[in-house]
Amino acid sequence: LDGNLRGLLLDVGTWASEGLMDEAVAAGYYLNGTPEMAFEALKKETGGKVALWFYAWVPQNVADLERDFALAKKLGASRLLFWEADYIDGRADREALQRAMRARAEP
């Protein structure tokens, strides 16, 4: 929108620099951008002082999961957050998708 401070009225830059948060999620509140752009903007705003999670919609299938996982890894995300996770129940092969997610999950 216009950065967290001007767009959402959240001063995450100050919060990060003062140690008031440990992690942040680059959520999908952006216009004319991509999840990668949101992640990079939050990375810059927090100055590398917090672990960042990558945000993605619940994948439709295992191939989508692998694509999102690879992108999160490439960006250096510490975690991958799937928004609207309850939608997994409506996926065509949810069991295969759940198995693939469990295989990628940390213990």
Phi and psi restraints in degrees (value plus and minus 20) as a CYANA .aco file:
   2 ASP   PHI    -171.7  -131.7
   2 ASP   PSI      23.2    63.2
   3 GLY   PHI      59.3    99.3
   3 GLY   PSI     139.6   179.6
   4 ASN   PHI     -83.0   -43.0
   4 ASN   PSI     -62.2   -22.2
   5 LEU   PHI     -86.3   -46.3
   5 LEU   PSI     -68.4   -28.4
   6 ARG   PHI    -104.1   -64.1
   6 ARG   PSI     -50.7   -10.7
   7 GLY   PHI    -107.2   -67.2
   7 GLY   PSI     -65.6   -25.6
   8 LEU   PHI    -132.7   -92.7
   8 LEU   PSI     -20.7    19.3
   9 LEU   PHI      42.2    82.2
   9 LEU   PSI      15.2    55.2
  10 LEU   PHI    -136.4   -96.4
  10 LEU   PSI     104.7   144.7
  11 ASP   PHI    -114.9   -74.9
  11 ASP   PSI      43.9    83.9
  12 VAL   PHI     -85.8   -45.8
  12 VAL   PSI     -47.0    -7.0
  13 GLY   PHI     -81.6   -41.6
  13 GLY   PSI     -67.6   -27.6
  14 THR   PHI     -88.1   -48.1
  14 THR   PSI     -63.7   -23.7
  15 TRP   PHI     -77.8   -37.8
  15 TRP   PSI     -62.6   -22.6
  16 ALA   PHI     -86.4   -46.4
  16 ALA   PSI     -66.0   -26.0
  17 SER   PHI     -88.2   -48.2
  17 SER   PSI     -47.0    -7.0
  18 GLU   PHI    -112.3   -72.3
  18 GLU   PSI     -15.2    24.8
  19 GLY   PHI      51.3    91.3
  19 GLY   PSI       6.7    46.7
  20 LEU   PHI    -107.5   -67.5
  20 LEU   PSI     -24.7    15.3
  21 MET   PHI    -166.4  -126.4
  21 MET   PSI     130.9   170.9
  22 ASP   PHI    -122.1   -82.1
  22 ASP   PSI     -50.9   -10.9
  23 GLU   PHI    -162.7  -122.7
  23 GLU   PSI     138.4   178.4
  24 ALA   PHI    -167.1  -127.1
  24 ALA   PSI     132.4   172.4
  25 VAL   PHI    -133.5   -93.5
  25 VAL   PSI     107.0   147.0
  26 ALA   PHI    -101.6   -61.6
  26 ALA   PSI      62.4   102.4
  27 ALA   PHI     -94.3   -54.3
  27 ALA   PSI     156.8   196.8
  28 GLY   PHI    -107.0   -67.0
  28 GLY   PSI      13.8    53.8
  29 TYR   PHI    -114.4   -74.4
  29 TYR   PSI      57.1    97.1
  30 TYR   PHI    -171.7  -131.7
  30 TYR   PSI     134.8   174.8
  31 LEU   PHI    -136.6   -96.6
  31 LEU   PSI     127.4   167.4
  32 ASN   PHI      32.5    72.5
  32 ASN   PSI      23.0    63.0
  33 GLY   PHI    -167.5  -127.5
  33 GLY   PSI    -187.5  -147.5
  34 THR   PHI    -153.7  -113.7
  34 THR   PSI     145.8   185.8
  35 PRO   PHI     -78.2   -38.2
  35 PRO   PSI     -54.8   -14.8
  36 GLU   PHI     -84.4   -44.4
  36 GLU   PSI     -62.1   -22.1
  37 MET   PHI     -84.9   -44.9
  37 MET   PSI     -60.1   -20.1
  38 ALA   PHI     -83.3   -43.3
  38 ALA   PSI     -61.6   -21.6
  39 PHE   PHI     -82.8   -42.8
  39 PHE   PSI     -68.1   -28.1
  40 GLU   PHI     -84.3   -44.3
  40 GLU   PSI     -57.0   -17.0
  41 ALA   PHI     -84.8   -44.8
  41 ALA   PSI     -62.3   -22.3
  42 LEU   PHI     -89.0   -49.0
  42 LEU   PSI     -56.3   -16.3
  43 LYS   PHI     -79.5   -39.5
  43 LYS   PSI     -66.4   -26.4
  44 LYS   PHI     -84.8   -44.8
  44 LYS   PSI     -63.6   -23.6
  45 GLU   PHI     -84.6   -44.6
  45 GLU   PSI     -56.1   -16.1
  46 THR   PHI    -110.8   -70.8
  46 THR   PSI     -25.0    15.0
  47 GLY   PHI      40.3    80.3
  47 GLY   PSI       8.5    48.5
  48 GLY   PHI      52.0    92.0
  48 GLY   PSI      -5.2    34.8
  49 LYS   PHI    -110.1   -70.1
  49 LYS   PSI     -27.7    12.3
  50 VAL   PHI    -155.3  -115.3
  50 VAL   PSI     135.4   175.4
  51 ALA   PHI     -94.2   -54.2
  51 ALA   PSI     118.0   158.0
  52 LEU   PHI    -132.3   -92.3
  52 LEU   PSI     119.1   159.1
  53 TRP   PHI    -119.3   -79.3
  53 TRP   PSI     126.8   166.8
  54 PHE   PHI    -114.2   -74.2
  54 PHE   PSI     121.4   161.4
  55 TYR   PHI    -126.8   -86.8
  55 TYR   PSI     113.5   153.5
  56 ALA   PHI    -170.6  -130.6
  56 ALA   PSI     136.6   176.6
  57 TRP   PHI     -95.2   -55.2
  57 TRP   PSI     135.5   175.5
  58 VAL   PHI     -76.4   -36.4
  58 VAL   PSI     107.5   147.5
  59 PRO   PHI     -86.7   -46.7
  59 PRO   PSI     134.3   174.3
  60 GLN   PHI     -97.9   -57.9
  60 GLN   PSI     -49.7    -9.7
  61 ASN   PHI    -176.4  -136.4
  61 ASN   PSI     158.8   198.8
  62 VAL   PHI     -83.6   -43.6
  62 VAL   PSI     -58.2   -18.2
  63 ALA   PHI     -81.3   -41.3
  63 ALA   PSI     -60.7   -20.7
  64 ASP   PHI     -84.2   -44.2
  64 ASP   PSI     -60.6   -20.6
  65 LEU   PHI     -79.4   -39.4
  65 LEU   PSI     -67.8   -27.8
  66 GLU   PHI     -82.6   -42.6
  66 GLU   PSI     -59.5   -19.5
  67 ARG   PHI     -81.2   -41.2
  67 ARG   PSI     -68.5   -28.5
  68 ASP   PHI     -86.5   -46.5
  68 ASP   PSI     -59.3   -19.3
  69 PHE   PHI     -83.4   -43.4
  69 PHE   PSI     -64.1   -24.1
  70 ALA   PHI     -83.8   -43.8
  70 ALA   PSI     -59.5   -19.5
  71 LEU   PHI     -87.0   -47.0
  71 LEU   PSI     -63.4   -23.4
  72 ALA   PHI     -79.9   -39.9
  72 ALA   PSI     -62.9   -22.9
  73 LYS   PHI     -83.9   -43.9
  73 LYS   PSI     -64.9   -24.9
  74 LYS   PHI     -79.3   -39.3
  74 LYS   PSI     -59.0   -19.0
  75 LEU   PHI     -97.0   -57.0
  75 LEU   PSI     -35.2     4.8
  76 GLY   PHI      68.3   108.3
  76 GLY   PSI       3.1    43.1
  77 ALA   PHI     -88.8   -48.8
  77 ALA   PSI     122.4   162.4
  78 SER   PHI    -101.3   -61.3
  78 SER   PSI     -44.6    -4.6
  79 ARG   PHI    -168.6  -128.6
  79 ARG   PSI     147.6   187.6
  80 LEU   PHI    -145.8  -105.8
  80 LEU   PSI      99.3   139.3
  81 LEU   PHI    -122.2   -82.2
  81 LEU   PSI     103.1   143.1
  82 PHE   PHI    -116.9   -76.9
  82 PHE   PSI      94.2   134.2
  83 TRP   PHI     -97.1   -57.1
  83 TRP   PSI     129.0   169.0
  84 GLU   PHI      39.0    79.0
  84 GLU   PSI      26.5    66.5
  85 ALA   PHI     -80.9   -40.9
  85 ALA   PSI     -44.7    -4.7
  86 ASP   PHI     -88.1   -48.1
  86 ASP   PSI     -34.7     5.3
  87 TYR   PHI     -89.0   -49.0
  87 TYR   PSI     -32.0     8.0
  88 ILE   PHI     -80.3   -40.3
  88 ILE   PSI     -48.6    -8.6
  89 ASP   PHI     -82.8   -42.8
  89 ASP   PSI     -43.4    -3.4
  90 GLY   PHI    -112.5   -72.5
  90 GLY   PSI     -17.9    22.1
  91 ARG   PHI     -95.0   -55.0
  91 ARG   PSI     126.1   166.1
  92 ALA   PHI     -77.3   -37.3
  92 ALA   PSI     -63.7   -23.7
  93 ASP   PHI    -145.0  -105.0
  93 ASP   PSI      44.8    84.8
  94 ARG   PHI     -83.2   -43.2
  94 ARG   PSI     -50.6   -10.6
  95 GLU   PHI     -84.0   -44.0
  95 GLU   PSI     -64.2   -24.2
  96 ALA   PHI     -84.3   -44.3
  96 ALA   PSI     -60.4   -20.4
  97 LEU   PHI     -85.0   -45.0
  97 LEU   PSI     -63.1   -23.1
  98 GLN   PHI     -83.3   -43.3
  98 GLN   PSI     -61.2   -21.2
  99 ARG   PHI     -81.5   -41.5
  99 ARG   PSI     -64.1   -24.1
 100 ALA   PHI     -84.7   -44.7
 100 ALA   PSI     -58.3   -18.3
 101 MET   PHI     -85.0   -45.0
 101 MET   PSI     -64.6   -24.6
 102 ARG   PHI     -81.2   -41.2
 102 ARG   PSI     -57.8   -17.8
 103 ALA   PHI     -85.1   -45.1
 103 ALA   PSI     -48.2    -8.2
 104 ARG   PHI    -110.7   -70.7
 104 ARG   PSI     -34.9     5.1
 105 ALA   PHI     -91.3   -51.3
 105 ALA   PSI     125.6   165.6
 106 GLU   PHI    -102.7   -62.7
 106 GLU   PSI     128.0   168.0
